[in-house]
Amino acid sequence: MTELLVGTRKGLFALGGEPGGPFEVTARAFAGEPVEYAMRDARSGRTLAATTSPFYGPKIWVTDDPAGDWEQADGVALPEGGDASLARIWVIVPGEEDGLLYAGGDPGVLFESRDGGSTWALNEGLWGHPTRPDWSPGNGGLCLHTIVPWPGDPGRLLVAISAVGVWLSDDAGATWRHSNEGIVPRYLPEEARGNPIAHCVHDVRRAPTRPERLFMQFHDGVYRSDDGGASWLDIATGTDLPSDFGFPVVVDPADPESAYVIPLVGALDRTTPGGVVEVWETRDAGATWASRSDGLPAGDAYLTILREAFDSAGAGDALELYFGATSGDVFGSGDAAGSWFTVADHLPPVYSVRTA
């Protein structure tokens, strides 16, 4: 059975089922509260959730059973006495050491936990970076939404922030350098494109079997890196993609040539082009793209899929893909996007989908 953790505007839903048919709700938590993100740490079995209470602000919670009691984590806060306030926790990702977890949030902050998520500390290297006064937020805020460890090497880490681009560390987060070479922010006037920091990255995923390869969904572009994020290549221009705007990207863990995106109309619309829901796949590292959308709504479906709402399980021919929309619909594929089925509908607006 496949399990999904779905964060929504009105709580966390745990779903379970077999690929090909509707899933059942197996647990619900934080009813009525926005759950920005939830994940299960496969190493410990613990489930972590990031909520944004309208009264108490952003929190991280931990449990051994999503249907049971949750414990609030400590240390999820900015230093006292400053002007900035913590607005949201966007993502939680396991690190490459036992018990190590990372959490990213707004305003462009990275937290670290070394006890499985019970306590957290601010990454001072990024928080105190000398360029921080020049950072500008994207439309969704100054959000650190992407955290990409390097398999087997706890010293190497990539994060992405809207709208200040990709940042790399080779010393476990003590120091950071931005890495946006090759990315063209076409949404900016040409005279403003020379800023090496102002880049609105939407999502980055690494190919586990070839870790120097990364795929990026940009604000108006799809990119690939073959050198660990040091430079980026445009893989959308001149292809059949109906739009180069979108939020999430997913990589097949078994094949560093294969990635998936969900194009949206850019600018203010941010819905599926022409009301047709399509997942687009490349099997040649972005040289060509093809729609893989059998079973998805083919008309009058103007959906929005957010950056954390697309995930996978398995690999190769057995790759499972799942995504949710702000309409409350969740779709899945059990055959590497060969066909799609409805996992759930009538949920609250979906913020995140993660396989558990």
N, C-alpha and C positions, 0 to 999 in steps of 0.2 A: 504494500500500500504506500502511496505517496502522500506526504503531509505538506501542507502549505501554511505559512503564517502570513496573514493579510492584515496590514495596518490600514485603518480607514479613519475618516473624519469622526466616526462615532464608535471607536473602540477597536480592539484586536479580535480577529476571527481566526481560529485554527480550523483548517479544512482537511479532510482526509478522504481518499478514494483511489480508484484504479483508473489509469489513463483510458480515456474513451467514453467516460460517463460522468454524470454529475457527482460532485463531492458532497459530503455531509459536513455540517458544522459540528466539530467535536468539542470546542471550547470557545467561550467568549470572555474577554476581560476588558476592563476600563470602559465600560458602557457609557457612551455619551461624551467621552474625551477623545481628542485627536491623538491617534497613535501614528507617529511619523514613520516608525520603522520597528521591525521585530525580527529576530534571528535566533537560531539555536546553535550553540557552540557544540560541534560534534565531538570535541575532545572531552567535555565534561557532561554533556547532556543538558546543560542549563539553557533556559530560554531568557533572552533579554529583550526588553521593549523600551522604546523612547517615547514618552508622552509629552504633550504641551498643555498643561492645565491652564485654563483662563484665570485661575486664582493664584496658583503656586508656581507657574512657569514651567520650564523644561525639567524633566526628571528621567533618570534611567532606573528601570526596575528589573529584578532578577527573580527567577523561580525555577524549581525543578519540575513543576507541573503547571502548564498554562491554565488548567481548570482549577488550580488550587490557590494558595496564598502567594502574594508577591512581596518581595522585600525591596525597599528603596535603597539605591546605592548612594554612597557618600562621595563628596568631593566634586560633584558636577556643578561647578560654579566658577565665576571669574574672580580675580583678586579684588578684595574690598578696597574702596577708596577711589576707584577709577570711574571714568565717565561711561564706559561700555557696559552693556548688560547682555546676558545670555538670552538669545531669542528662541533657539530651537536646536535640538539634536537631530541631525539628518541621517546618520548612518553609524552602524557598529560592525566592526570587522575583526576576526581573529588575527593575531600576530603569529610570528614564526618561533615563539618560545612558549613553553607550557604556561598556561594561565594568562598570557599576554593578550589583551584586547585593545583596540583603538576605537574611539568615537569622534566623529566630526560634527561641527555645528556652526551656527551663526552667532557671533561675527568672525568667521574664518578661523575657528579654533579647533585644536586637536587635543583630545584627552587620551590618557593611557591608564590602563588597569593591569596590574600584575597578580591579581588574586581572583581571576575569573569573572570580574565585573562587579565585585562588591564595593570596592573603593577605587576612586579615580584621581588623577592628578593632571594638571595642565601641562602640555608640552611648551616649555619656556622658550625653546629655540625658535619656534614659529610665532608664538605670541609676541616675542620681543624683536622680531625681524626688523631691521632698520628701514625697510621699504613700506612697512605697514601703514604709516600715515598717508601713503599715496594709493592705497587700495580703495577700489570703488565696488559697490555691490552690483549684482545683476538684478533682474526683475524680481527674483525670489528672495533677495537679500544677499548678504555677504556670507554665502554658505559653503562650508567645506563639506562636500557631499560625496567625495570619492576617496577611498583609501585602498591602495594596492600594494601589499607586501611582495617581496621577491621570494619565491619558494626556496626554502632552505637557508636563507641568508637574513637573519634578523636585523642586520645593519642597513639594508637597502629598502627604501620605502618611497612610494610615490603618493602624493595627494593632489587633488584638484579642487579649485575654489572658483566659484562664480563671484565676480568676474575678474579674477587675477590669475587664472590659468593653472598650469601644471607646476608642481614643486617637487624636487628630488632631494633625498638625503642619503648619504652613504655612511653615516655614523649614528644610526638608530635615532635620528631626530634631533641630534644636538645642533646641527647646522643644516641650512636649507639653501637651495638655489632654484631660481625659476627656469623653466625649460619649455619655451614656446616657439622655438625656431621652426619655421616652415608653416606655421599656422597663420592664415590671413583672416583677420576679423572684418569680413566684408560688410557687416552691419554698421561699421563705423565709417564716417567720412574718410576719404583717402588720406587727407592731411593728418588725420588722427591715428592712423594705423601703425605709426612708428613706435608707439609705447610698447616696450617689451613685456610689460606685465598685464596690460588690460586685455585679457582674453577670456571670453565666456565659455569655458569648457562645460559640457553637460554630463558626460560620463566617460570613464575609461575602464577597460577590462584587459587583463593580461592573458596570454596563451600559456597555460601551465607547462606544456611540454617544450615550449620555446620561450622562456620568460623574457627575453629581450624584445619579443614582439608584443605590441599593444595595439588595441583598436580604440578609437575615440569617436564619440558623437559630439560634435561641436555645435555652437549656436546656429551656424549656417555652413556646415561642412561635415564630412566624415573623413577621418584621418587614420593613418597607420604609422607606427614607429617600429623600426627594426633594430634600434640601438638602445633599448631600454628607456626611451622617452627623451633622449638627448636631442632628437630632431623628428619632424613629422612630415608625412607625405599625404597629399590630397588624393583620396580614392573615391570621390563622388563625382567630380567634374567630368563630363563626357560619358557618363554611364546612363543606364536606364532608370535610375532612382527617380521617382516622381518629385521628390523634394530632398534637399540635403539638410533640412532642419528636423530635429527630433530630440528626444531626451535619453532613452536608455540604449545600451548596446550589450549584446551577450556573445560570448565566444564558446565554441565547442571545445571542451577540455582535451579531447583526443586529437584535434586537428587544428594546428596553428594557422591554417589557410581559411578556416570557416568562421564566419561571424554573422550576426543577425541584428538588424535595426528595424525600427517602426517609424517610417517617415510621417511627419506632420506638416501642415501648412505653417510657414513661419510667421514672423511679425506678430500681429495681435490675434490671429485666428487660433492657431495651435490645435487644430483638429485634423482628423484623417482626410487626405486629399479627396475631394469629390464625394465624401461620405462613404468611401470604400476602405474597409479595414484590411491592411496588408502588412505582413511581415516579409521583409526582404532579406535574402540570403546571398552571401558570397562564399564560394568554395575555392577561390583563387586569390585570396588576400586582398580583394577589392578591385581586381581588374575588371570583373563583371559582377552584376547583381541580377537576381531573379526573384519575382514575387512567389512566395510560398504560402498561399492563403486559402486553400481549399477548406471550406467549412466556416470561415469567418464571414461576418456581415458584408454583403457585396453592394449595398446601396442604402442611402438615407441613414447612415450610421456615422455621425460626426463625433467621434470619440477623442478623448485626450488621455494619453498614457504618459505618466510622469516618470522621472528618471530612476526611481527605485522600484518601479512596478513591473519589472521584467526579470525573470531568473530562469535557471535551468537545473536539471538533475540528470545524472548519468552522463553518457558520452557516446560519440559515434552514431551508429544506426539506432541505438537505444536512447539517444538524447531526448529528454523531456523538456519542453519549454512552456512557461506559464507567464501570462501578463494580465494585469488588471487595468481598468479605466475609471476615470472619475464619474462615469455613468453608473458604477457599481457592478459592472460585468467583469467576470474573470474567465479567461480562455486558456486552453491548454492543448498541447500536442504531445503524443507519446511516441512519435516516429520522426523526430528531427525535422519538424515543420512540414512533413508530407501531408498531414491532415490535422484539422483542429476540431475541438469540441468545446461546449460550454461547461466550465467547471462550476460556476455559480453566477447567479444574477440577483438583482434587487438588493445588493449590499449597499452600504453607504459609500460615498466617493472613496476610491482606493488610492492610498498614498504609496504603499509598498507591498511587494509580493516576494517572499523568500521561501525556497524549498527547505524543509526541516530535516 
